Amino acid sequence: MYRYDEFDETFVRERVAQFRDQVRRRLDGAITEDEFKPLRLKNGLYLQLHAYMLRVAIPYGTLSAHQLRQLAHIADRFDRGYGHFTTRQNIQFNWPQLKDVPEILDLLADVEMHAIQTSGNCIRNVTADQFAGVAADEIEDPRPVAELIRQWSSAHPEFSYLPRKFKIAVTGAAHDRAAVLVHDIGLRIVKDSVGEVGYEIIVGGGLGRTPMIGKVVRDFLPKRELLAYLEALMRVYNAEGRRDNKYKARVKILVHEIGIEEFRARVEAEFAGLDKSTINADPEEQARIAAYFASPTYAALPASDPALEAQCKANPAFSAWLDANRFAHKQAGYAAVTISLKPIGGIPGDISGAQMRVVADLAERFSFGEIRATHAQNLVLPHVAERDLFALWQALGDAELSTANAGLITDIIACPGLDYCALATARSIPIAQALSNRFADPERQRDIGELNIKISGCINACGHHHVGHIGILGLEKRGEESYQITLGGDATENAAIGEILGPGLTAEEVPDAIERLVETYRAERLPGESFIAAVRRLGVAPFKAAFLQETHHAAA
């Protein structure tokens, strides 16, 4: 894991001191809320419906056990005993008091964490594949380049006041687990025809009011040229992105309006004119960063463990958990394990301070002290010996963290919605809970198989509903909550925006409507065919017919 250098430490501590003085002046009345707003947003502090919310950065989703314990301490001392993991691989605290925020930031700084650039019109937290460095299918670990981008973008003098917020994601594998095609910039680590490793650069993806899939602006960029190319791309956007209308200010709108060919030409022209030697990272610096992400010292273990096979036969619940939550590791005898933060009937992404401490302890015991946060609002222990999986499962069960549903229908992504967010137009959490309870039966979940439901409480799409296999968007309609259902979205390398099925539904109608879609799949699927594969083969029509049949009947 990356360790702060002297610059990082000084930068973060100075920012905390600045913000402490800004908070003091706000509490004294020396500055108004309007004057305070841009200052607090630069430090990750939002004003929500009921209280302030602090969003803490977790760069590329990687946490140490020591850091997670500190987050638990903050949750218990300054919040209501829990934190909320988000689709940006961050954690949010929903109830801090303003007077306490500087102390929280100091505590974060003690463990090399901060909340800088988690809000505002700047380059936000860089995200990556939650299985980075352990996935057998990756070309290269994407975390070193994500860290390089973090350092380059932190308080960048040109890019601190962009037309709109800007999000970057990186993947090192052919199968995209980082949703790079729906980011402002997506980086895919690739090899060229002679085996040189570089980057495919994708630009103009994004969700929200105008969802778009990103387009390739560079098929192959040598690794050494990355920062200069990003600088060129950001300069074009910063100079030409719209500032007169925040709904049209994202880079995706610029790419759409001028076309990818013209956008590419402008970036390449800017790139050609740069003094790249002053921007690109020194190879020694890149090597220094990469060294922090070296694999831990694994034990030499057999590829299969007879004891594990016996434990599975004796414990069907353990076997089901392995089937859903275990991910194949590049190292023989090891696995990566998803810790679901989606208990049946629970709030997606929420975890108590006590549970954070349990995960921290288990990470030290079983995973070299390392934890990952995922954009699906779960956690991962990336380095677990297969011989330890049964003991891990038992310990997670004691902490109510052993839900066996990773990737299944109850592994629902949901934003905080109208229960917390000042921008929301409808609730998300109760819809997620209702669906979780509706599909609670473990055998039924396994029969349905992989199915991603994603819920947003407003058009800003923090719940990524556009790219859910089933997406749910909550809106306000004539003073009441109305839920729009989409079908066929995908956040992987086959990225797609879901298609709207019909008129909005009441909250009470949503579970029945989702069940009709699921039962249509079960009736029409081929052997071994996943939900999204069936939607692609059959088209939306049979699902739409099932959706509209009861909807029209209810309306009549």
N, C-alpha and C positions, 0 to 999 in steps of 0.2 A: 504494500500500500504506500501511496505517496506521503512523504513527510514534509511539513512546511519548512521552507528555508527562512533565512533572516528577513528577506523582503516580505514574505507572506506574513510573518509574525508582526512586523512593524506596521504593515499596511492595515491589518485587521485591528490591531490595538488602537491605532490612531483613529480609525473610523469609529470605534466604540466610544472613544473619548469625545469625539465631535458630536456624536449622537446623544451622549449623556447631557451635554450642554444644551443641545436643541430641545430635548425633552424637558429639561429644567425651565427653559424659557417658555415652552408651551404651557406647562403647568402653572407658571407664574403669570400667564396672560400677556407676556411680552410679545408673543407672536400669535396670530390667529390660526384656526384650523386650516384655512385656505393656504396660509403661508407655510404651515407645518407639513401639509400633504406631500409636496414633492420631496421634502427631507425624509419623512418616514418611509416613503415608497423606495427610496434609494437604499433603505436598510431593511426591506422585506416586511414592513409593517403596514397592514391594511386596516381600514375601519369597516367592519362588517355590520350585519343587522343589529347585533346585540352587544358587541364588544370589539376590541381590536383583535386581529389575527396576525400571528408572526409566522412567516414561511421561512424555513431553514433549508439551506442548500445542502444536498448530498451529492457532490460531484460524481457523475457517472454511476450513481447508486451504490457506491462502496463505503461501508461503515466498519469501524472496528468495535469490538466488544466494549472497550473503554468509552468510546463515543456514545454507544447506545445506552450505557448506564447513565451517562450525563444527561441524555435526552429524557430518560426515565426520571431522574432527579428533578429536571425542569418541569416535567409533566405533573409530578406530585406536589412540588412546592409552589409553582406559579400558575398552574392550569387547574383542571378538574380531574387530574389523575390519568389522563390519556393523551395520546397524540394521534394525528391522522396522516397516513401516508397517501401521497397524491400521484397522479399520472405523470408528473415530471420527476419522479424519483426523489421528491422532497418530502419533508415532514412539516405539518402545520400544527400550531398550538392555537386553539380557538378562543381562549378566555384569559389571556394575560392582561394585567392592568398596566396602563401606560407607565406609571412610575417605576414598575419593575423591569421594563424591557431592557434598559441599559445593563442591569445586573444579569439578565438572561444572556445578553450578548457577550458579557465578560465570561460567563460560564462556558458559553460555546467556544470562545477564543481559547480557553484553557485546554480544550481538546481538539484544537485545530479545525473549528467549524465557525460558520458565520451565516448571515442572511443577506449578504450583499448580492445585488443583481438577481434576486429572486422576484423582483417586480420592476416596473418602470419600462421605458422604451429603450431597452438595451439588450445585449446578448445575454439570455437567461442561462440557467444551469444546463450544461452540456450532458446529454444522456447517452446511454450505451446499452448494449445487450446485457441482461442480468447474468448471463452465463459466460461473460467475457473471460478469457483466459483458461476456461475449463472445458469449453465445448469442443467436441472432437471434429466438428464440421467447420471450424473457423480457420481462415487463412492466417490470421494474426490477431493477437489480443488488441482490441480497439481502445483500451483504457489509456495507454501511454499517449496516444494522439488526442484523446479527449482531455487529458491533463494539460497537454501542450496548448490546446485551444483555450482551456480555462485560464492559463497564465497569460496568454496573448490578449484575451478579451477582457480581463479584469481591469476595470477603470480605464479602458482604452480611450485616449483623449478624443478621437474622432467619432467613436461609436457609443458614447454615453447618452446621446440625445437623438436617437434614431426616429424616423417617422412613426414607428410602432415597435412593439416588443418583437424579439427575434429569437428563434429556437433552432438549435443544432442537435442532431443525433448521429451516432456513429455505430456501424456494425462491422464485424470482421468475418461474418459468415455469409454463405450463399442464401441460407434461410434467414429472413429478416425478422429478428425478435425485438428490434428497436424502433420500428415504425418509421424508418428513415424517409419513406416516400410521402409522408404527411407532415414534414417539417419545412421550415423556411430554407434550411440547408440540410441535406442528408449526405453523409459520407459512407461509401461502401468500399471496404478494402478489397482490392482485386489484384490479379496478376495479368501482365500483358503477354504477348505471344512468345516472349523469350524468358518468361518466368520472373520478371522484375515486379516487385510489390509496389503498388501505388494506390490511388484513390479514383473511384468514379464519383463525380460531384453532381448532386441532384439539387435543384433549386425550385422554389415556388410551390412547394406543398403546404398544406395547412387546412385546418377545419374552420369552425366558426360560421359566421354568417354566409360566407362563400366558400364552401369546401372544394379543394382542388388537390389532385395528385401531382407530385413534383415531376419535373422534367430533367433529363440529363443535359447538363451544360458542358461537361467535360467527360469523355469516355475514360480517359486515363491521364492522371496527373502524377508525375514522380513525387515520391514522398518528400524529398528535399524542398519542393516548391510550394508546399501546402500553405504556409502562412501568407506568402505573397499573393497567392491566388485568392485566398479568403479576403485579404485586404482589398484586392481589386474588386471583388464581387460586392463587398460591403460598401465600398466607395460609390459604386454605381447606384446601389440602392439608396444610400444616404443622400446622394445628390438628386436623384430623380424620383424617389418614392414620394407619393402624395402626402402632403401635410395639411391639406384643406378639409379632409374628410377621414376621420379615424377608421371608418368602415372600409375605406379603399386604400389604406396606408400600408398594408402588408406587401412584402415583395412578390407574393403570388399575383397580386393585382397588376403590378408593373410588368411581370412576365406575361401575363394574359393580355394586357393592353398593347404591348409592343411586339409580342411574339418571342418565342425562345431563340430563334435565329438572330434577331436584332439584339436581344439581351446578351446572348453569347458574344456577339461582335463587340459590344460595348465593354464587356468584361475583359475580353482578350486584348482590346486596345489599351485599356487601363493597365492590365497586367504587363503588357509589353513595355510600357513607359516607366514602370517602377524600378527603383534600385533594389533589386531583390536581396542583395547581400546584407542590406540593413534591416530587413524584415524577417527573412527565413531564419529558423533556429539553427544555431551552430550544431553540427553533428555530435560534438561532445556533450552538449546540453541535452540533445535528444537521447543519447545513450544514458546519460545520468538519470533522466526521467524514467526511461524504460527499465532500468535496473531495479527501481522500486516495485515493479510489478512482476518480478521473477516469481516463478512457482514456488510454493513452500516445499520443504523436504518431505516428500511422500515416503511412506513405508513401502517396501517391496511386498506386494500382496498378490495372491492368485486372482485370475480374472473372475472366478466364481467362488462363492462361499457356500459349502454344503450346509452349514448351520443356518444360513439365511433361508435357504430353500426349505429346511425343516420348520423354521419359524413361520414362514408363509403358509405352509400346509396346516399348521396347528392354530393359526390366527387369521381367519379370513378378513377381519377388519384391517389388520396390518398389511396383508397382501393387497387389499384394495387401496390403501394409502400409498403403498409403493407404486402401484400401477398409475396412479394419478399424479403423485407429487415427486417422484424420483426422475432425475434427468441424467442421461448417459454422460459419463465423465471421460476425458481423454486419457486419464491415468487408470490403469488396470487396478481393480479392487476398490475404486472410489466411486462416489456418486455426488451429484449436486441435488439438494433437497429444497423444494418450495414449502415454506411455512405459510399456509393459507391464513389470511386475515379476513376471511369470509365465512365465519361460522353461520350455521343455519339460523336465519332470523336476525343476524347481526348487522352492524353498519360497516360496509366495505371500507377497508383501509384503517379502521380504528384499532388501536392496541393500547392496553393499559400500561401504566408505569411498572406494575409488578410483572406483567408479561414481557416487557422489554428487558427487565433484569434476567428473567429466565432465559430468553433468547441469547443475551450476552453471555451468561454462564455456559449455555450449551455450545455457543460458538467457540468459546475457549476450550471446552472439553472435547469437542468433536470436529471443529472446522478451522483450526489454526487462528482463532480469534477474529475471523472475518465474516461479515454479513453483507448481503446485497439487498437493496430496495428495488422493486420492479415497477415498471410503468403500469402494471396491472394491479397495483396497490397490495402486493404481497411482499414477503421477505424470502430470501434464499440463503441457505448455508451451502457455500460452494465446494467444500472439500471434506466430505464425510466418508470415512472408510465403510465399506459395505458391512463389515463385521460389527459396526456400531449402530447400524440403522434401527435395529429393534429397540435398543436402549434409548436411542433418540426419540423414537415414536412414543415410547412409554412416557418419557419425560415431557414431551409436548402434550400428550394426552392429559397429564396431571395439571397442566397449565391451560387447558381448553384451547390448544393450538394445533390439534391433530386432524382438523377437518380434511377429508380426502376428496378434494374437489378441484384441484388445480386444472384449469382449462375446461372444466365442465360447466354445465348450465347455471350452477349456483355460484360460480366464480365471477361474480358480476362486478364490473367497474361502475362506479357512481360518484358524481361530484357531490359536495355538501348540499347543494340546492338551496331551496327557500328556507330550510331550517337554520341556515347560517349566512348565506351569501347575499349581499346587498344588490347584486346584479341579477339574481335568479328570478324567474317568473313562475316557477312551480317547484314542488318538492321532488327530490330524487330518492332520498333515503327510504321513505315508506314504500315506494314502488319496488326498490331492491329487496326490502325485507319481505314484502308480500310475495314476490316471485321466488325468493329463496325458500320460503315456507311452502309454496305451492309445489315446488320440485324437490322437496327435502329427501324423498326416499332414495337411499344410496343406490339400490339396484336400478331404479329408473334412470338416475343420472348416468350410470355407467352404460346403460342401454342406449341412451340418447347420444353419448359420446361428446366429442369436442364441440362446444357451442358457446360463442362469446356474445353475451348480452352487455351492452354499454348504455349508460343512462346519463343524460345531461339535464340540468334544471333550467337552462336557457340556451339561446342561440350561440353563445360563446363556445359551447362544445367542450368544456373541460372534462366531461366524461367520455369524449371520443365517440359519441353515438353514431356519427356518420360512417365510421369504419367498424361498427359492430356487425357480426353476422345478423343479429337483431339489434337495431338501435331504437332507443326511446328518447324523445325530446319533449320536455315539459314546457308548455307555453301558457300564457294567460289569454283567455278568450272570454270576452264579455264578463270579466270579473271572476271567472272561475278557472281552475286548472284544467288544461287539456293536453293530452299526450299523443304525439305523432309517432307512428311506428314506421321504421324503415327496415328493409331486408336486403341482404346480399353484400353488406360492407365487409371490408377486409383490410387489415393493417400490415400485412406481410409483404413479401416481394411481389405478390399478386394483388396489390392494393386496389381497392375499389370503394366508391361511395355508394352507400345503400340507397335503394329506391323507396320512395314514400308509397305506402300501401293504400291509404285512403284517409277518410276524415279522422279528426282527433277523437280520442276516447277520454272518458272520465277515469279517474284513478281506480275506481272499482271495476271498470271494464277491462283494464289492462291484463291482469292474470289470465282471464279466459281467452283473450285474443292471442296471447303468447302461446297458450296451450294449444289452440287451434293450429297455429303455425307448426308447432313441434309435432303434433299428431299427423299433420299432412306429410311432414318429412318421414315419420316412422312408417306411414302407409306406402309411401312412394319410393323409398330408398332402395338401392341395390345392396347386395351383401358387402359389408365393409365400407360402405360409402358414408363420408362425413356429411354433416348438415350443409356446410358451405359448398361442398362438391355437388350435392344434390340440387341446391339452388341454382348453381351454374348449369347443370345438365338440364334441369326441368324448366328453367326460367322462372320468373316471378309469378306468372299467371296462376298456377294451381294454388299457390300460397295466398295470393291476393283474393282469389275466389273464396277460399275458406275464411279469410279475414273479413271480407265484405258481407258474406252471407249473414252472419250473426249481427254484424254491425248495422246493416240495413234493417234487419228485423227488430233490433232494439230501438232504432230511431223511429220506426213506424209505430 
